[in-house]
């Protein structure tokens, strides 16, 4: 009899846990601060196709991590769209505006599902209306083309952050990649104009994003900004020693500044063994990869194709979800629960951690946090509340 009661008790406990994490996820404002679906849509057009097959109001399951219907399945409330082009691309300002046009066109077709917001208040209103609140963030200072007026245009079009560099440096800020690997830099950190960019962003209410910047640029930002900063898609250096990740003293500085670190799902930033595993995978399929390059396929398109074709091999390179949670918990244990969130990098990365297959997977993070014993209040902060605090603080005059 006692055994039977024990079994019933365990079953009820599992049911309550399942109900609780699903309810917590549904009630939280879930925010992702970095998704690259706009890049995929516009790259597709640039490769001489008349129209893109990657516009996200279509059913893109099996092709991308992202589409409008799957966002709702994942319980997402707020998406910050990355506006990105590589540093070598001509007319980067024009390319950025093209991506913003793509976002505006999708929103215009579905005003009942998604709406562009330009403020904290508008964001909350959209969430109450059960619409996805859409913002954008420009990933790379090269897209302002050394012109503060172009920065202001981006802000007027809904860009709520600027990532000061991508992997390439600008004339006014050095990147993590260049500070790590280039020996012939003429300077490190922010120039006087770079500090003007930060100051103008503070005045506008535009968040300074330090993902991708070098350490010297980072410290120059911290010493210049008057508002909380954000790392829109970065992880922890002490868990994975990649130049894109943040060292403990940087994490502490962001917390002291009142900022937030949005954890990236890129496997190479999560797991120190992932890059070697992925390299071996592509070397094994190099002949096929080379033939696809010759056929004119885009790099990310080729990677997606090969990972899908050789799914079992690709899955073996993926770290577990628990490693993503480790990065979240590391930040919490170091500086507290108020300084961490989610910046997936979906559709800007090819491989993702296990279970985080696409934008339907956000609830698995909530479930894992519940199982770790985090409170409803703290989980709500991680899922979106911390970003909302930084957004609101940047708007303050």
C-alpha positions in Angstrom: 0.0 0.0 0.0 2.8 2.4 0.9 4.6 1.6 -2.3 1.4 2.4 -4.2 1.0 5.7 -2.4 4.7 6.5 -3.1 4.2 5.9 -6.8 1.1 8.1 -6.9 3.0 10.8 -5.0 5.9 10.8 -7.5 3.5 10.9 -10.4 1.7 13.9 -9.0 5.0 15.6 -8.3 6.0 15.2 -11.9 2.6 16.6 -13.1 2.9 19.6 -10.8 6.4 20.3 -12.0 5.4 20.1 -15.7 2.4 22.4 -15.1 4.5 24.9 -13.2 7.3 25.3 -15.8 4.8 25.6 -18.6 2.8 28.2 -16.6 5.9 30.1 -15.7 7.0 30.2 -19.3 3.5 31.4 -20.5 3.3 34.2 -17.9 6.8 35.5 -18.4 7.7 38.1 -21.1 10.1 36.0 -23.2 12.7 38.0 -25.1 15.4 37.0 -27.6 17.8 39.8 -28.3 19.6 38.3 -31.4 18.1 36.5 -34.4 19.6 36.7 -37.9 16.6 35.7 -40.1 16.7 39.0 -41.9 20.2 38.2 -43.1 19.0 34.9 -44.6 16.1 36.6 -46.3 18.2 39.3 -48.0 21.2 37.1 -48.8 18.9 34.9 -50.7 17.7 37.7 -52.9 21.3 39.0 -53.4 22.2 35.6 -54.8 20.2 36.5 -57.9 16.9 34.9 -56.8 13.9 37.0 -57.7 12.3 36.4 -54.3 13.5 34.9 -51.1 12.4 31.5 -49.8 13.5 32.6 -46.3 10.9 35.3 -45.6 9.8 34.4 -42.1 6.0 34.7 -42.5 6.2 31.5 -44.5 6.5 28.0 -43.1 10.3 27.5 -42.9 10.4 24.4 -40.8 13.4 22.3 -41.9 15.0 25.3 -43.6 15.6 27.8 -40.8 15.4 28.1 -37.0 12.8 30.8 -37.4 9.4 31.6 -38.7 6.4 33.6 -37.4 4.3 30.6 -36.5 7.1 28.8 -34.6 7.8 31.9 -32.5 4.3 31.7 -31.1 4.8 28.0 -30.4 7.9 28.8 -28.4 6.1 31.4 -26.4 8.3 34.2 -27.6 6.9 37.7 -26.9 9.8 40.0 -28.0 12.2 39.6 -30.8 15.2 41.9 -31.5 16.1 41.3 -35.1 19.7 41.5 -36.0 20.5 43.7 -38.9 23.8 42.3 -40.3 26.1 42.4 -43.3 29.8 41.3 -43.3 32.4 44.0 -43.0 33.7 43.4 -46.6 30.3 44.0 -48.2 29.9 47.2 -50.3 27.4 49.8 -49.2 26.7 48.4 -45.7 24.3 51.2 -44.8 22.2 50.3 -47.9 22.3 46.6 -47.0 21.2 47.4 -43.5 18.2 49.4 -44.7 17.2 46.6 -47.1 17.0 44.3 -44.1 14.9 46.8 -42.2 12.6 47.1 -45.3 12.2 43.3 -45.2 11.1 43.4 -41.6 8.7 46.3 -42.2 7.1 44.4 -45.1 6.4 41.3 -43.0 5.0 43.4 -40.2 2.7 45.2 -42.7 1.3 41.8 -43.9 0.6 40.6 -40.4 -0.5 43.5 -38.2 -2.5 41.0 -36.1 0.5 38.9 -35.2 3.6 41.2 -35.1 4.2 44.9 -34.6 7.2 47.1 -34.6 7.8 48.9 -31.3 10.1 51.8 -30.5 9.8 52.1 -26.8 9.4 50.1 -23.5 5.8 51.3 -23.2 4.9 50.2 -26.8 6.6 46.9 -26.1 4.4 46.2 -23.1 1.3 47.2 -25.0 2.1 44.8 -27.9 2.7 41.9 -25.4 -0.7 42.6 -23.8 -2.2 42.4 -27.3 -0.6 39.0 -27.7 1.5 40.2 -30.6 5.2 39.7 -31.1 7.0 43.0 -30.3 9.6 43.5 -33.0 12.7 45.6 -32.5 16.0 45.6 -34.3 19.7 45.8 -33.5 22.4 46.7 -35.9 25.2 44.2 -35.7 28.3 46.0 -36.7 29.4 49.7 -36.5 30.6 49.6 -40.1 27.0 50.0 -41.2 26.9 53.6 -40.0 29.7 54.3 -42.4 31.4 56.7 -39.9 28.3 59.0 -40.0 26.3 59.8 -36.8 23.4 60.9 -39.0 23.1 57.3 -40.3 23.2 56.0 -36.7 20.2 58.3 -36.1 18.4 56.9 -39.1 18.8 53.4 -37.8 17.4 54.5 -34.4 14.4 56.2 -36.1 13.7 53.0 -37.9 13.5 51.0 -34.7 17.0 49.9 -34.0 17.4 49.7 -30.2 21.0 48.7 -30.1 24.2 49.0 -32.1 26.9 46.3 -31.8 30.0 48.6 -32.1 31.9 46.0 -34.2 31.4 42.7 -35.8 34.5 40.5 -36.2 35.9 43.3 -38.3 37.1 46.5 -36.7 35.8 49.9 -37.7 38.0 53.0 -38.1 36.8 53.9 -34.6 36.5 50.7 -32.6 38.5 47.4 -32.5 36.9 44.0 -32.5 37.6 41.0 -30.3 38.9 39.1 -33.4 41.3 41.8 -34.5 42.6 42.6 -31.0 43.2 38.8 -30.5 44.7 37.9 -33.9 46.0 41.0 -35.7 49.4 42.2 -34.8 49.5 45.4 -37.0 46.6 47.3 -35.5 47.1 51.1 -35.7 45.2 51.5 -32.5 43.2 49.5 -29.9 39.9 50.6 -28.4 37.7 53.6 -29.2 38.9 56.6 -30.9 37.5 60.0 -30.1 34.9 59.5 -32.8 34.1 56.1 -31.2 33.4 57.8 -27.9 31.2 60.2 -29.7 29.2 57.3 -31.1 28.7 55.9 -27.6 27.7 59.3 -26.3 25.2 59.9 -29.1 23.7 56.5 -28.5 23.3 57.4 -24.8 21.5 60.6 -25.8 19.2 58.8 -28.2 18.3 56.0 -25.8 20.0 53.4 -28.0 21.7 50.5 -26.1 25.5 50.1 -26.6 26.1 46.5 -27.5 29.6 45.2 -26.5 29.3 41.7 -28.1 32.1 41.3 -30.6 34.2 44.2 -29.3 37.8 43.7 -28.1 38.8 44.1 -24.5 40.2 47.6 -25.0 37.1 48.7 -26.8 35.1 47.2 -24.0 36.8 49.1 -21.2 36.7 52.3 -23.3 32.9 51.8 -23.5 32.6 51.2 -19.8 34.5 54.4 -19.1 32.5 56.4 -21.6 28.9 55.3 -21.3 26.3 57.0 -19.0 23.7 54.3 -19.6 23.6 50.5 -19.0 25.2 48.4 -21.8 24.3 45.0 -23.2 26.1 42.0 -24.6 23.4 41.0 -27.0 24.8 37.5 -27.7 27.8 36.5 -25.7 29.0 33.7 -23.3 31.4 33.1 -20.5 35.2 33.0 -21.2 36.0 30.9 -18.2 33.7 28.1 -19.4 34.8 28.3 -23.1 38.0 30.3 -23.9 36.8 31.9 -27.1 37.8 35.6 -27.9 34.1 36.4 -28.3 33.3 35.4 -24.7 33.4 37.6 -21.6 36.0 37.3 -18.8 35.0 37.6 -15.2 36.2 41.2 -14.8 34.1 42.2 -17.8 31.0 40.4 -16.4 31.5 42.2 -13.1 31.9 45.5 -14.9 28.6 45.0 -16.9 26.8 44.2 -13.6 28.3 47.3 -11.9 27.1 49.3 -14.9 23.6 47.9 -14.6 23.8 46.1 -17.9 22.9 42.6 -19.1 24.6 39.6 -20.8 22.3 37.8 -23.2 23.6 34.2 -23.5 24.4 33.0 -27.1 23.5 29.5 -28.3 26.5 29.2 -30.7 28.0 25.8 -29.9 31.6 27.1 -30.4 31.0 29.7 -27.6 29.3 27.2 -25.3 31.5 24.2 -25.6 35.3 24.3 -26.0 35.3 21.0 -27.9 32.6 22.0 -30.4 34.8 23.9 -32.9 37.1 20.9 -33.4 34.1 18.6 -33.8 32.5 20.8 -36.4 35.9 21.2 -38.2 36.2 17.4 -38.4 32.7 17.2 -39.7 33.2 19.6 -42.6 36.6 18.1 -43.4 34.9 14.7 -43.8 32.5 16.3 -46.3 34.9 18.7 -47.9 34.5 17.4 -51.4 30.8 17.8 -51.3 31.1 21.2 -49.7 33.6 22.4 -52.4 31.2 21.3 -55.2 28.3 23.3 -53.6 30.6 26.4 -53.4 31.3 26.0 -57.1 27.6 25.8 -57.7 27.1 29.2 -56.1 25.5 28.2 -52.8 26.0 30.6 -49.9 28.3 29.4 -47.0 25.5 29.3 -44.4 23.2 27.6 -46.9 25.8 24.9 -47.5 26.4 24.3 -43.8 22.6 24.0 -43.2 22.4 21.6 -46.0 25.2 19.3 -44.8 24.1 19.3 -41.2 20.6 18.3 -42.4 21.8 15.6 -44.8 24.1 14.0 -42.2 21.9 14.6 -39.2 23.3 11.8 -36.9 26.9 13.0 -37.5 25.9 16.6 -36.9 24.0 15.8 -33.7 27.2 14.2 -32.3 28.9 17.6 -32.4 26.2 19.4 -30.4 26.7 20.1 -26.7 23.8 19.3 -24.3 21.3 22.0 -23.2 22.9 21.7 -19.7 26.0 23.5 -21.0 23.9 26.5 -21.9 22.4 26.5 -18.4 26.0 26.4 -17.0 26.8 29.7 -18.7 23.6 31.2 -17.4 24.3 29.9 -13.9 28.0 31.0 -14.0 26.9 34.6 -14.5 24.3 34.3 -11.8 26.8 32.9 -9.3 29.3 35.6 -10.1 27.2 38.7 -10.1 23.5 37.8 -9.5 20.4 36.9 -11.3 19.7 40.5 -12.5 22.3 40.5 -15.3 21.6 37.6 -17.6 19.2 36.8 -20.5 18.8 35.1 -23.8 20.4 36.1 -27.1 20.1 33.0 -29.2 21.8 33.9 -32.5 19.3 31.6 -34.2 19.8 31.7 -38.0 23.1 33.4 -37.5 24.5 30.0 -36.5 24.2 26.6 -38.1 24.7 24.2 -35.2 22.8 24.6 -31.9 22.9 22.8 -28.6 20.8 19.7 -28.2 17.1 20.4 -27.6 17.5 24.0 -28.8 16.6 23.0 -32.4 14.7 26.2 -33.3 12.6 29.0 -31.8 10.0 26.5 -30.5 12.6 25.4 -27.9 12.6 28.3 -25.4 10.4 26.4 -23.0 13.2 23.8 -22.5 15.3 26.6 -20.9 12.4 27.4 -18.5 12.0 23.8 -17.6 15.7 23.4 -16.9 15.7 26.5 -14.7 12.7 25.2 -12.8 14.4 21.9 -12.3 17.5 23.8 -11.0 15.2 25.3 -8.3 15.0 28.9 -9.6 11.9 30.9 -8.5 9.3 32.2 -10.8 10.5 35.7 -10.2 14.1 34.9 -11.1 13.1 32.9 -14.2 11.0 35.8 -15.4 14.1 38.1 -15.1 16.3 35.6 -17.1 13.7 35.1 -19.8 13.2 38.8 -20.5 12.9 41.0 -17.4 16.5 41.9 -17.2 16.6 43.1 -20.9 13.4 45.1 -20.3 15.1 46.9 -17.4 18.1 47.9 -19.5 15.8 49.0 -22.4 13.8 51.2 -20.0 17.0 52.6 -18.4 18.4 53.6 -21.7 15.2 55.6 -22.5 15.5 57.6 -19.3 16.6 61.2 -19.9 
